[in-house]
Amino acid sequence: METPPPPASAEITAPKADMRRLAGLSLAAMGVVYGDIGTSPLYTLKECFSSEHGLAVTPENVFGIASLIFWSIIIVVTLKYVLFVMRADNRGEGGILALLALALRATGADKGNMGGLMALGLIGAALFFGDGVITPAISVLSAVEGLEVGTPIFTPFVVPITLTVLIVLFTIQSHGTEVVGRLFGPVMILWFIAIAVLGLAEVVGHPAILKAVNPAHGFAFVVEHGWLAFLVLGSVVLAVTGGEALYADMGHFGKLPIQIAWFALVLPALVLNYMGQAALLLDNPEAIANPFYLLAPAWALYPMVILATAATVIASQAVISGVFSLSRQAVQLGYSPRFEIRHTSDEEEGQIYIPRANWGLLVGIIVLVIGFKSSSNLAAAYGIAVTGTMAATTVLALVVARASWKWPLWLCIGLGVVFLVVDLAFLGANLLKVSHGGWFPLAVGTGMFLLMATWRRGRAILARRLAEGAMPLDLFLKQQKESTSIIRVRGTAIFMTGSTETVPIALLHNMKHNKVLHDRVVFLTVLTDDIPRVSARDRVLVEGLAEGFYRITVRYGFVQEPDIPKVLRLCKTYGLEFEMMTTSFFLGRESLVPSTHPEMSEWRERLFVVMSRNSVSATDFFRIPAGRVVELGTQVQL
């Protein structure tokens, strides 16, 4: 009997459901991904004409800067990030550490070496943390400054209001992004429509401003002003800050929804608003005091301040979430010590809260707001971190294009020239701001790089030290097979170890002091692969080594958190069952002492020791029942 074909309505329903899901993801992407770049019009054009540059608000200069902003958005965001870099997805995940893992895998680079690719990736990741401190500060501060446009009475209250908004935002992080996230999409759609309408109204009155899309105006500005034009690039780059977020958040929404949101609404709205601000300056050069808010009619000023504050809170939330995600990836890939990671949603794996990162960011942001006091002052510090990360992303993506996608060399070189000329021009212009505040993100980035590099190097040295005195597992198993002197006691002992070839030191210590072995001994190794997720069917490998001895190898991706009790339940398929009340976990805890012949400088050794002592215990990190854990210490000389 033939199976009847599905009704036509069923064939139509599936595409409709897919379209609804795509629309929902695009809406969510509009809220989270584009918060940072979407609020850049608040300050970008104003900073291009800042008194520091001494640039007159003449029609030629307005056309030139409007052209530079337009083409920066097209080249950096549209061509580089939306169309090129987002192709380099690490099994759906984005972000510079995911890209680094992809580049290392594509080139076959040794992850144990601090080679050029790894150093570049870590520098980019470290600078992202610097960007994470500045973005919330400048975004919220620039929004609240709109109150000053209405009346100078509000000037003394700008900083206190900004701090209040930021403190509330960071305080609610522990409740999960859904607390703020429910309104993300709708608020940002309203924001983009509002800035598009304000810009369009001015463009309609002065349509000549649309000639700024001709790149000749930008070239003429650069040729005429030379060095001054190079300095102005340090402010033009503010229009594309947030481009890295498109890539970093790809794993949450997917490539297509982010691209749809960009081309359907975000890009047109940004272009219209920047052109509208430029048109306003052609008509009224005095509007340079705050061209964004002066686009709005008087009655709409305070509603726009409220909407802008909401939009900048969303922009800040996107960066905070990005810092949380990057911090988790750093732990899983071995660039950071373990720290507490809380899941704020039972359904969404990406929704996490990291207390140390949260409060560390808030302290840095409060220092920035109090120290710099205005978005104009902060603009001098902004840009270095994000342009450094952008340049690192370009190089790594080109490596992937050549090594993994097998793109022709001439194409990779051509793209590299275009993208890197722009990236390095922006980076160079921002490096000139070091003495005016640019030192802050560089200091944060340098500190984060040293921490990650020191941890990576220290763990490699520690692994070698432990391996030097370790007993080969094969030899140990042979001795146990021939020995009759060791007493076997009932129950299961699980020894966690980083090596599958040597005997865990905790086991040797247990035998030395207690002179017993359990009936069932399991060597458990947890590995993190350089892919985002490892499926449940590939999670566990169980091997029988000898009578009563087993080896379990557990694999996770770099966005997944280990859960050992859950993993042990998967071993049932291999015929290995565990009863927690008769299972003991033996963990080794190393007490580190400085080496007489150090492999890294003394201060880095001491830093590594401090980081190790402040690392979250393996018991908490691997979610092992605390009552079933035995820790055995050993002293290790670095």
Secondary structure, DSSP 8 states (H G I E B T S, - for coil): -------HHHHHHHHHHHHHHHHHHHHHHHHHTTHHHHTGGGTHHHHHT-TTTT----HHHHHHHHHHHHHHIIIIIIIIIIIIGGG--BTTB-SHHHHHHHHHHHHT--TTS--HHHHHHHHHHHHHHHHHHHHHHHHHHHHHTHHHHH-GGGGGGHHHHHHHHHHHHHHGGGG-THHHHTTHHHHHHHHHHHHHHHHHHHHHH-GGGGGGGSHHHHHHHHHHHTHHHHHHHHHHGGGGTTHHHHHHTHHHH-HHHHHHHIIIIIHHHHHHHHHHHHHHHHH-GGGGGSHHHHTS-GGGHHHHHHHHHHHHHHHHHHHHHHHHHHHHHHHHTTSS-----EE--SS-TT-EE-HHHHHHHHHHHHHHHHHH-SHHHHHHHSSHHHHHHHHHHHHHHHHHHHHTS---HHHHHHHHHHHHHHHHHHHHHHHTTGGGTTHHHHHHHHHHHHHHHHHHHHHHHHHHHHHHT--BHHHHHHHHHH---SEEEEEEEEEE-S-SSB--HHHHHHHHHH-EEEEEEEEEEEEE-SSS---GGGSEEEEEEETTEEEEEEEE-TT----HHHHHHHGGGGT----GGGEEEEEEEEEEE--SS-SS-HHHHHHHHHHHHTS--HHHHTT--GGGEEEEEEEEE-
